[in-house]
Amino acid sequence: MSTTTTGAGVEASVAPVTRRVRAYFAPVNRSAGVPTLFDAAQLGRFDLHAPPAPWVDLGWVSGFTRKCGTKVDALRAGSPAMTVGQVRTEVEATVSLAFETWGKLQVTLASGSQQTNLLTTTAGAAPNGSGGVATAPVPLLTSTGPASTATSLNVGTAAAAGFSVGSLVAVDVDYTGQLGYVGTGVSSAYVQSAGAVGGDVNYVRRVTLNVGVVVAITAGVLELASALPAGGPTAGMQVSQLVGFCDREGASFFQEWSGLFVMSGVQGDRVLVHYPRLQAMQGSTETEEALAAPLERIRLAGAFRALPVKDANDGETVLCFRSYLPAVLRGV
Amino acid sequence: MQNAKDTFYMMLQSRLATLNPARTIVVRGVVRPGTLVDENELPSAWVPVDVFRLRWTGLQVNNTGPLPLVAMECSIQYATDGSSGNGGMDRGRLLAAMDAELAAALGAKPHTVGKMNYSAAGAGVAATPMGTNVFWADPVFGAAKAVEERLERTTTVQVFAYQEAGEL
């Protein structure tokens, strides 16, 4: 049997073999237009289950497909015209995938627009597609008991009675007439006028991605299953309960995020694909996987178009970065 | 190829023994973890129960890359009569327990293990690490078969390895 080696103790480089693709999210500062950049030279070997901050694990994805829409045309000169060079006339990249997990982040990204939290409504609230008038929010106590953190919310014993283990909560500031991007930690929506959102004090909590699940209630403190994406609550934040999430076809906001996709090879090699700026290029949709009739598993399908950034090394305007980290002792 | 087979077997035996240390078998008077390779044991018509028996049943070699990629099918057979204390009425539960142990062992991360050369290994001599990893696909669980009072199942898993330079 013939084999190939590239040197003593070094195995030949083989094509990466991977099981699945893992996806990670990081926010884009929409107001400043600054994405989160991933430096594969510094962090490329990170533990897939513990991504470096501010990257957030989106879980496994399936059907991960990258498409290059870049067009290269011939540059011709002379008579008869002959190709003397090439030019890129369009640069475009898209990526599509299906999330294996239905979390707030995944649902939001797949929807591609502002995604509302279905806040619990007041009794008798008029029906509304994305949730009716919400109940009054619960303030976080600052002068009594422990300070609230990213994983514990001090609402006091009286207010805590209104929550139960398993409650979903949204934590964010009141809407007080802010215009532009709103949502702490991640820009979740764009407010064009206070009138457009009806001056709803709960509007920011209605769209925020700063949500959590209550797993314990101790002496007026709501303990959360995981840290709030935006970290510890800041002054003025309040808590609203929600029952789920809702997105709409036809909403105007374009969600934008920094994406990182990792394919971990079985030989210890790794392929990382980083899109600093991704925006959804389709509305909310799903893919169905037949399990056994009549059961189907429904996955969140997302398709995204990459937007450009400048590479600080040479000023080139690019859409994505693909990095390859070889396994140890492999030919290069 | 033998190194890949040995490596996969040792990995699986270790993981299964960790999951259920009580699953053992006595082979030629020696108590061992309850995972064995048929071709490494004395031929016998006796079918041991409540243990995992590995058979290497398929082989493909793809020579298109710089290193030949070897794909081997490993059939893992296991059976149970249930426990005598329960009159065999727990045989379904015991088979389910073995299903769960096998699924957990093969599903645990990582789905790779560094290939080792066991040809010279023995008492006081460790196996030699090689340069590539052995990896495997998800297991395919066959239908459970009832043979009189015995329940048995065969699960197959595709095991892959690169044939390294000089490796036979």
Contacts between the chains, C-beta under 8 A, distances in Angstrom:
chain1	res1	chain2	res2	distance
A	1	B	61	7.6
A	1	B	63	7.8
A	1	B	68	5.9
A	1	B	163	6.1
A	1	B	168	8.0
A	2	B	63	7.4
A	2	B	68	7.8
A	3	B	66	8.0
A	3	B	67	6.0
A	3	B	68	6.6
A	3	B	163	6.2
A	3	B	164	6.7
A	3	B	165	4.3
A	3	B	166	7.3
A	3	B	167	7.6
A	4	B	66	4.4
A	4	B	67	6.8
A	4	B	165	7.3
A	5	B	165	4.3
A	9	B	131	7.5
A	11	B	67	6.8
A	11	B	131	4.4
A	11	B	132	5.9
A	11	B	162	7.5
A	11	B	164	6.4
A	11	B	165	7.7
A	12	B	65	8.0
A	12	B	66	3.7
A	12	B	67	5.3
A	13	B	66	6.9
A	14	B	65	5.4
A	14	B	66	6.1
A	14	B	67	5.5
A	14	B	69	7.7
A	14	B	162	6.3
A	15	B	65	6.5
A	17	B	135	6.8
A	17	B	160	7.4
A	19	B	111	6.2
A	266	B	111	6.9
A	266	B	112	4.6
A	266	B	133	5.6
A	266	B	135	3.8
A	266	B	160	7.7
A	267	B	112	7.6
A	267	B	132	6.0
A	267	B	133	5.2
A	267	B	162	7.7
A	268	B	112	7.9
A	268	B	133	6.7
A	329	B	131	6.2
